[in-house]
């Protein structure tokens, strides 16, 4: 019992370590780390817009709140300094005829409230700038302009974050596994993809990359070497009518990197198949890319996908997502090489033909011999 549990635990750890090594996760996130980058982080501040958009929501909201609170407090201090220099505060006991730069600023708290009212244009009318100080007028103009810039930048960044096409990609889903079986008399690798929204992706294009480690004839080891994988559907791989789930497939021919793989050796291979779907969001006209990946354990040899689309008695088409990733075992050649050899053998048999004019004459054998 103990040895069985230990074996299961070891295999589980081995599987987890293998899954951690994948470059692209199932939800499309890239697992890569940059080290020893010579350029300083100042280059990210130059492209501050993209940096802000790529931040997670918790960091973005922290910057959003800090930007407003920081500017309110900073200008509150400046308004307090103006009132202090002009001796408008009650501690200086101003005379009755004294005209302050800002009415009703009695301390730091009231200066902060006036700064907030100025920047967000609330304007209760109780505190206001007078024409007594040119410095106060200049500070009012400067804070108003800076407040508009902060509002435009932060609100625009949040709106752009919400409307990013990356969120649209979450409503495009791929099947959990890829399958290998015969389709149209050819051995194919099949993947199912579905659009969970009724709005279309315009100009959709599907393609793949096979990532593996290769050794060149010169002895150079290339990690994450990329090989193009062509995926097609029955209507072509471009400008898809992506309203219902589609089954895309890659034909395993002599030019395919899967040609020399077999059902027995598939799990021994070291590769990662990354699938991409590019398109334009119909509602916003923004480009969108969806990606996922499959490792050898997620490629099932000798299976096909269960039917998912049906037609009701009322004439409506129904998509049952319960069968989206469900697979059914089918009879499949255990390698592409065997399938092509079988086809070549049948083709050679068809080349022979009978000649009706040919007559086989039998020669009788005699046992008599002359000495």
PAZAPA-667280 format. One line per 2 residues: number of its first residue (from 1); their letters; for each residue x, y, z of C-alpha. Coordinates in nm, 2 decimals, padded with zeros to 4 digits, m for minus. Layout:
N
NUM = a = X Y Z ~ ...
***
This chain:
371
1 = xx = 00.00 00.00 00.00 ~ 00.28 00.24 00.09
3 = xx = 00.47 00.17 m00.23 ~ 00.16 00.22 m00.43
5 = xx = 00.09 00.56 m00.27 ~ 00.46 00.66 m00.31
7 = xx = 00.44 00.56 m00.68 ~ 00.13 00.77 m00.73
9 = xx = 00.28 01.06 m00.55 ~ 00.60 01.04 m00.76
11 = xx = 00.41 01.03 m01.09 ~ 00.20 01.32 m00.97
13 = xx = 00.50 01.53 m00.90 ~ 00.66 01.43 m01.23
15 = xx = 00.34 01.53 m01.41 ~ 00.33 01.86 m01.23
17 = xx = 00.69 01.94 m01.30 ~ 00.63 01.86 m01.67
19 = xx = 00.33 02.08 m01.68 ~ 00.52 02.37 m01.53
21 = xx = 00.77 02.35 m01.81 ~ 00.51 02.45 m02.07
23 = xx = 00.57 02.79 m02.24 ~ 00.20 02.88 m02.29
25 = xx = m00.06 02.79 m02.03 ~ m00.41 02.66 m02.12
27 = xx = m00.56 03.01 m02.08 ~ m00.30 03.16 m02.31
29 = xx = m00.05 03.32 m02.06 ~ 00.31 03.30 m02.15
31 = xx = 00.54 03.14 m01.89 ~ 00.87 03.31 m01.96
33 = xx = 01.12 03.51 m01.76 ~ 01.37 03.77 m01.88
35 = xx = 01.70 03.78 m01.70 ~ 02.01 04.01 m01.72
37 = xx = 01.83 04.27 m01.93 ~ 02.09 04.54 m02.00
39 = xx = 01.83 04.82 m02.05 ~ 01.72 05.00 m01.74
41 = xx = 01.36 05.01 m01.62 ~ 01.35 05.37 m01.73
43 = xx = 01.25 05.25 m02.07 ~ 00.92 05.12 m01.93
45 = xx = 00.85 05.47 m01.80 ~ 00.90 05.62 m02.14
47 = xx = 00.61 05.40 m02.27 ~ 00.41 05.48 m01.96
49 = xx = 00.07 05.42 m02.14 ~ 00.15 05.05 m02.22
51 = xx = 00.30 05.00 m01.88 ~ m00.01 05.12 m01.71
53 = xx = m00.24 04.91 m01.93 ~ m00.03 04.60 m01.86
55 = xx = m00.05 04.64 m01.48 ~ m00.29 04.43 m01.28
57 = xx = m00.60 04.58 m01.15 ~ m00.48 04.61 m00.79
59 = xx = m00.18 04.81 m00.89 ~ m00.37 05.02 m01.13
61 = xx = m00.63 05.12 m00.87 ~ m00.35 05.19 m00.62
63 = xx = m00.19 05.43 m00.87 ~ m00.54 05.58 m00.95
65 = xx = m00.62 05.65 m00.59 ~ m00.26 05.77 m00.51
67 = xx = m00.26 06.01 m00.80 ~ m00.57 06.19 m00.69
69 = xx = m00.50 06.19 m00.32 ~ m00.14 06.29 m00.38
71 = xx = m00.23 06.58 m00.60 ~ m00.51 06.70 m00.36
73 = xx = m00.27 06.69 m00.06 ~ 00.02 06.85 m00.25
75 = xx = m00.19 07.15 m00.37 ~ m00.35 07.16 m00.03
77 = xx = 00.00 07.23 00.11 ~ 00.06 07.49 m00.15
79 = xx = m00.27 07.67 m00.07 ~ m00.18 07.66 00.30
81 = xx = 00.17 07.81 00.22 ~ 00.00 08.09 00.02
83 = xx = m00.23 08.17 00.30 ~ 00.05 08.15 00.55
85 = xx = 00.28 08.38 00.35 ~ m00.01 08.63 00.30
87 = xx = m00.09 08.60 00.67 ~ m00.45 08.50 00.60
89 = xx = m00.47 08.24 00.88 ~ m00.65 08.32 01.21
91 = xx = m00.33 08.29 01.41 ~ m00.20 08.61 01.26
93 = xx = m00.51 08.80 01.38 ~ m00.58 08.98 01.04
95 = xx = m00.76 09.31 01.06 ~ m01.12 09.36 00.95
97 = xx = m01.02 09.53 00.63 ~ m00.78 09.25 00.54
99 = xx = m00.86 09.07 00.21 ~ m00.72 08.72 00.20
101 = xx = m00.60 08.54 m00.11 ~ m00.85 08.26 m00.05
103 = xx = m01.16 08.32 00.16 ~ m01.22 08.10 00.46
105 = xx = m00.90 07.90 00.48 ~ m00.84 07.86 00.85
107 = xx = m00.58 07.58 00.85 ~ m00.44 07.28 00.67
109 = xx = m00.77 07.09 00.67 ~ m00.96 07.37 00.50
111 = xx = m00.67 07.42 00.25 ~ m00.70 07.05 00.16
113 = xx = m01.08 07.08 00.12 ~ m01.03 07.38 m00.11
115 = xx = m00.77 07.19 m00.31 ~ m01.02 06.90 m00.36
117 = xx = m01.30 07.14 m00.46 ~ m01.08 07.31 m00.71
119 = xx = m00.95 07.00 m00.88 ~ m01.28 06.82 m00.91
121 = xx = m01.47 07.14 m00.98 ~ m01.72 07.10 m00.70
123 = xx = m01.71 07.47 m00.60 ~ m01.94 07.50 m00.29
125 = xx = m01.90 07.88 m00.30 ~ m01.79 07.90 00.06
127 = xx = m01.42 07.91 m00.02 ~ m01.30 08.11 m00.33
129 = xx = m01.00 08.28 m00.47 ~ m01.00 08.66 m00.46
131 = xx = m00.82 08.90 m00.69 ~ m00.58 09.00 m00.41
133 = xx = m00.29 08.76 m00.50 ~ m00.15 08.69 m00.84
135 = xx = 00.02 08.38 m00.69 ~ m00.32 08.23 m00.59
137 = xx = m00.46 08.30 m00.93 ~ m00.17 08.13 m01.10
139 = xx = m00.19 07.83 m00.86 ~ m00.56 07.80 m00.94
141 = xx = m00.50 07.79 m01.31 ~ m00.21 07.54 m01.28
143 = xx = m00.41 07.30 m01.05 ~ m00.71 07.31 m01.29
145 = xx = m00.50 07.22 m01.59 ~ m00.31 06.95 m01.40
147 = xx = m00.64 06.81 m01.27 ~ m00.78 06.78 m01.62
149 = xx = m00.46 06.59 m01.73 ~ m00.48 06.35 m01.44
151 = xx = m00.85 06.29 m01.49 ~ m00.81 06.23 m01.87
153 = xx = m00.51 05.99 m01.82 ~ m00.64 05.78 m01.54
155 = xx = m01.00 05.75 m01.67 ~ m00.87 05.68 m02.02
157 = xx = m00.64 05.41 m01.88 ~ m00.92 05.24 m01.69
159 = xx = m01.16 05.26 m01.99 ~ m00.89 05.11 m02.21
161 = xx = m00.82 04.84 m01.96 ~ m01.19 04.74 m01.95
163 = xx = m01.24 04.75 m02.32 ~ m00.92 04.56 m02.41
165 = xx = m00.97 04.28 m02.66 ~ m00.78 04.06 m02.42
167 = xx = m01.10 04.02 m02.23 ~ m01.29 03.92 m02.55
169 = xx = m01.04 03.63 m02.58 ~ m01.18 03.48 m02.26
171 = xx = m01.50 03.40 m02.44 ~ m01.31 03.19 m02.70
173 = xx = m01.24 02.84 m02.57 ~ m01.04 02.55 m02.70
175 = xx = m01.10 02.18 m02.62 ~ m00.91 02.04 m02.33
177 = xx = m00.74 01.77 m02.55 ~ m00.63 01.73 m02.91
179 = xx = m00.71 01.41 m03.08 ~ m00.56 01.21 m03.37
181 = xx = m00.78 01.01 m03.60 ~ m00.87 00.96 m03.96
183 = xx = m01.06 01.23 m04.14 ~ m01.14 01.22 m04.51
185 = xx = m00.92 00.91 m04.54 ~ m00.62 01.10 m04.40
187 = xx = m00.46 01.09 m04.05 ~ m00.53 01.43 m03.89
189 = xx = m00.47 01.60 m03.56 ~ m00.80 01.77 m03.45
191 = xx = m00.88 02.05 m03.21 ~ m01.22 02.19 m03.13
193 = xx = m01.27 02.57 m03.07 ~ m01.59 02.76 m02.98
195 = xx = m01.71 03.11 m02.96 ~ m01.92 03.16 m02.65
197 = xx = m02.07 03.49 m02.78 ~ m02.31 03.54 m03.06
199 = xx = m02.11 03.83 m03.19 ~ m01.85 03.72 m03.45
201 = xx = m01.48 03.75 m03.48 ~ m01.43 03.91 m03.83
203 = xx = m01.15 03.78 m04.05 ~ m01.05 03.49 m03.81
205 = xx = m00.73 03.30 m03.89 ~ m00.61 02.99 m03.72
207 = xx = m00.25 02.86 m03.72 ~ m00.01 02.67 m03.49
209 = xx = 00.35 02.65 m03.38 ~ 00.52 02.33 m03.26
211 = xx = 00.78 02.41 m03.00 ~ 01.05 02.15 m02.94
213 = xx = 01.42 02.12 m02.88 ~ 01.62 02.04 m03.19
215 = xx = 01.99 01.97 m03.26 ~ 02.12 02.11 m03.59
217 = xx = 02.37 01.92 m03.81 ~ 02.64 02.15 m03.67
219 = xx = 02.57 02.03 m03.32 ~ 02.39 02.34 m03.20
221 = xx = 02.10 02.28 m02.96 ~ 01.80 02.51 m03.02
223 = xx = 01.55 02.52 m02.73 ~ 01.20 02.62 m02.82
225 = xx = 01.26 02.57 m03.19 ~ 00.94 02.67 m03.38
227 = xx = 00.79 02.47 m03.66 ~ 00.48 02.60 m03.85
229 = xx = 00.17 02.39 m03.82 ~ m00.10 02.45 m04.07
231 = xx = m00.46 02.41 m03.94 ~ m00.76 02.41 m04.17
233 = xx = m01.13 02.36 m04.16 ~ m01.35 02.23 m04.44
235 = xx = m01.42 02.59 m04.54 ~ m01.06 02.71 m04.52
237 = xx = m00.85 02.86 m04.24 ~ m00.92 03.22 m04.31
239 = xx = m01.24 03.44 m04.28 ~ m01.42 03.18 m04.07
241 = xx = m01.79 03.19 m04.01 ~ m01.73 03.15 m03.64
243 = xx = m02.08 03.13 m03.50 ~ m02.08 02.77 m03.39
245 = xx = m01.80 02.54 m03.26 ~ m01.55 02.44 m03.53
247 = xx = m01.32 02.14 m03.55 ~ m00.99 02.24 m03.69
249 = xx = m00.75 01.98 m03.81 ~ m00.39 01.94 m03.92
251 = xx = m00.32 01.68 m04.19 ~ m00.03 01.45 m04.09
253 = xx = 00.14 01.40 m04.42 ~ 00.51 01.35 m04.50
255 = xx = 00.58 01.72 m04.44 ~ 00.42 01.72 m04.09
257 = xx = 00.64 01.70 m03.78 ~ 00.40 01.44 m03.65
259 = xx = 00.46 01.20 m03.94 ~ 00.73 01.00 m03.76
261 = xx = 00.53 00.98 m03.44 ~ 00.33 00.67 m03.34
263 = xx = 00.07 00.59 m03.08 ~ 00.33 00.40 m02.88
265 = xx = 00.59 00.67 m02.89 ~ 00.37 00.98 m02.85
267 = xx = 00.40 01.02 m02.48 ~ 00.78 00.98 m02.51
269 = xx = 00.80 01.29 m02.73 ~ 00.90 01.63 m02.59
271 = xx = 00.70 01.91 m02.77 ~ 00.44 02.17 m02.71
273 = xx = 00.18 02.26 m02.97 ~ 00.07 02.62 m02.94
275 = xx = m00.25 02.71 m03.13 ~ m00.34 03.07 m03.22
277 = xx = m00.67 03.23 m03.33 ~ m00.65 03.59 m03.46
279 = xx = m00.95 03.80 m03.54 ~ m01.12 04.14 m03.52
281 = xx = m01.38 04.20 m03.25 ~ m01.71 04.29 m03.43
283 = xx = m01.82 04.54 m03.16 ~ m01.50 04.74 m03.12
285 = xx = m01.30 04.66 m03.44 ~ m01.00 04.58 m03.22
287 = xx = m00.77 04.29 m03.30 ~ m00.78 03.99 m03.08
289 = xx = m00.56 03.69 m03.03 ~ m00.65 03.37 m02.84
291 = xx = m00.40 03.10 m02.78 ~ m00.36 02.77 m02.59
293 = xx = m00.12 02.48 m02.59 ~ m00.11 02.11 m02.58
295 = xx = 00.16 01.88 m02.45 ~ 00.20 01.51 m02.54
297 = xx = m00.02 01.40 m02.25 ~ m00.30 01.61 m02.38
299 = xx = m00.30 01.46 m02.73 ~ m00.52 01.15 m02.76
301 = xx = m00.43 00.90 m03.03 ~ m00.73 00.71 m03.18
303 = xx = m01.01 00.93 m03.07 ~ m01.25 01.18 m03.23
305 = xx = m01.48 01.45 m03.08 ~ m01.84 01.37 m02.99
307 = xx = m02.11 01.55 m03.19 ~ m02.20 01.89 m03.04
309 = xx = m02.44 02.06 m03.28 ~ m02.80 01.93 m03.33
311 = xx = m03.12 02.06 m03.49 ~ m03.44 02.08 m03.28
313 = xx = m03.79 02.01 m03.40 ~ m03.86 02.38 m03.41
315 = xx = m03.59 02.43 m03.67 ~ m03.34 02.58 m03.43
317 = xx = m02.97 02.48 m03.40 ~ m02.86 02.38 m03.06
319 = xx = m02.50 02.35 m02.93 ~ m02.45 02.12 m02.64
321 = xx = m02.13 02.23 m02.46 ~ m02.14 01.92 m02.24
323 = xx = m01.99 01.73 m02.53 ~ m01.74 02.00 m02.62
325 = xx = m01.43 01.82 m02.49 ~ m01.58 01.47 m02.49
327 = xx = m01.40 01.22 m02.71 ~ m01.50 00.88 m02.86
329 = xx = m01.25 00.60 m02.93 ~ m01.23 00.51 m03.30
331 = xx = m01.03 00.27 m03.51 ~ m00.71 00.45 m03.61
333 = xx = m00.38 00.35 m03.76 ~ m00.11 00.35 m03.50
335 = xx = 00.12 00.57 m03.72 ~ 00.09 00.78 m04.02
337 = xx = 00.37 00.59 m04.20 ~ 00.16 00.27 m04.18
339 = xx = m00.14 00.44 m04.33 ~ 00.05 00.58 m04.62
341 = xx = 00.22 00.24 m04.68 ~ m00.12 00.08 m04.69
343 = xx = m00.25 00.33 m04.94 ~ 00.06 00.28 m05.16
345 = xx = 00.01 m00.10 m05.15 ~ m00.35 m00.07 m05.25
347 = xx = m00.26 00.17 m05.53 ~ 00.00 m00.08 m05.67
349 = xx = m00.27 m00.35 m05.66 ~ m00.50 m00.14 m05.87
351 = xx = m00.23 m00.10 m06.14 ~ m00.26 m00.47 m06.24
353 = xx = m00.52 m00.58 m06.49 ~ m00.64 m00.91 m06.66
355 = xx = m00.57 m00.98 m07.03 ~ m00.87 m01.18 m07.17
357 = xx = m00.67 m01.30 m07.47 ~ m00.40 m01.46 m07.26
359 = xx = m00.43 m01.85 m07.25 ~ m00.23 m02.06 m07.02
361 = xx = m00.11 m02.38 m07.19 ~ m00.03 m02.67 m06.96
363 = xx = 00.27 m02.88 m07.04 ~ 00.24 m03.25 m06.95
365 = xx = 00.53 m03.40 m06.78 ~ 00.66 m03.74 m06.89
367 = xx = 00.84 m03.98 m06.66 ~ 01.01 m04.17 m06.95
369 = xx = 01.37 m04.10 m06.99 ~ 01.60 m04.22 m07.27
371 = x = 01.94 m04.35 m07.18
***
